[in-house]
Amino acid sequence: MVSPSCVQPILQEIVISTEPKFLSQT
């Protein structure tokens, strides 16, 4: 399993990269 400390930054980057797309879609 991957350690949460390694996964969190990746998840944050995904959220940061997808949030503007959701905002512009609405």
N, C-alpha and C positions, 0 to 999 in steps of 0.2 A: 504493500500500500504506500501511497505517496503521503508524506508528512503534511499536515494542515498548514504549517508555516510556509511550505513550498507552494501549496495550492492557492492560498489566499491571494497573493499578488496576481496570479494568473486570472483568478475569478474577478478581481477588481478591474483588471485590464479589459476583460470581456464586457463587464458592465459598463465601463467608461466608453468602450467602442460601440456598444449597442444602444446606449441610452439616447444619443442624439438621433439615431434612426427612428426610435419610437416617438421621440418628440416631434420630429418632422413629419411623421406619418399622420399624426392626429391633426 
